Amino acid sequence: MEPPAPTANPLYRFAEVAMRLGMTRKEQAAFLGVSRSSYYRYLKAGKAPLRVEALADLLPNAYGRLVELFGNEEDVRNWLLFPNLALGRVRPLDLLRSPEGYEEVIATAEAGVYGIY
C-alpha cells in the first residue's frame, strides 16, 4: 500500500521514512504504540493524538539529520537498522521512540562523523 498523498497529515512524513526503512504498516503502528487499525485511521484522518504526532516526528527528523551527516540514505538505513556498540548494542531505530533516545542517536552519530569521542 502506498502512503497517502502529502497533506497536512502529521503522520505522512513518518510513514514515508518508515517505508524507506522497510517497516511494514504493522511495524509502524507498533513503533508509535498504537493498534494497526488506529494507525490507518490516523493516516486517513490526517490527525492523531498529540502524543502520537510528537512521536511520529522523531523518526523523520532524525532521518533528515542523519542524511545530512552521512551524505546518503543507504548509509543512514544501515546505521539505523543494525545494533550499535556505542548505543549499548541497541539499534538506533529502536531509540527513536522517545525524545531522549532521539538526542542520544543524534549525539552518537555526530560524534562518529565528527570524530568526537
ChimeraX attribute file (.defattr): number of C-alpha atoms within 10 A of each C-alpha:
attribute: neighborCount
match mode: 1-to-1
recipient: residues
	/A:1	5
	/A:2	7
	/A:3	15
	/A:4	15
	/A:5	8
	/A:6	12
	/A:7	10
	/A:8	9
	/A:9	18
	/A:10	20
	/A:11	26
	/A:12	23
	/A:13	19
	/A:14	23
	/A:15	23
	/A:16	16
	/A:17	17
	/A:18	20
	/A:19	15
	/A:20	12
	/A:21	18
	/A:22	12
	/A:23	15
	/A:24	13
	/A:25	18
	/A:26	14
	/A:27	14
	/A:28	20
	/A:29	19
	/A:30	13
	/A:31	20
	/A:32	18
	/A:33	15
	/A:34	15
	/A:35	15
	/A:36	16
	/A:37	12
	/A:38	13
	/A:39	21
	/A:40	15
	/A:41	13
	/A:42	20
	/A:43	18
	/A:44	15
	/A:45	10
	/A:46	16
	/A:47	16
	/A:48	19
	/A:49	8
	/A:50	10
	/A:51	10
	/A:52	19
	/A:53	17
	/A:54	17
	/A:55	18
	/A:56	25
	/A:57	18
	/A:58	19
	/A:59	23
	/A:60	19
	/A:61	15
	/A:62	19
	/A:63	21
	/A:64	13
	/A:65	16
	/A:66	23
	/A:67	15
	/A:68	12
	/A:69	16
	/A:70	16
	/A:71	11
	/A:72	11
	/A:73	16
	/A:74	13
	/A:75	12
	/A:76	21
	/A:77	18
	/A:78	12
	/A:79	17
	/A:80	22
	/A:81	15
	/A:82	14
	/A:83	16
	/A:84	15
	/A:85	9
	/A:86	14
	/A:87	14
	/A:88	9
	/A:89	10
	/A:90	15
	/A:91	18
	/A:92	24
	/A:93	21
	/A:94	16
	/A:95	19
	/A:96	25
	/A:97	19
	/A:98	15
	/A:99	14
	/A:100	10
	/A:101	17
	/A:102	20
	/A:103	15
	/A:104	17
	/A:105	24
	/A:106	18
	/A:107	13
	/A:108	18
	/A:109	21
	/A:110	17
	/A:111	13
	/A:112	14
	/A:113	12
	/A:114	10
	/A:115	8
	/A:116	10
	/A:117	7
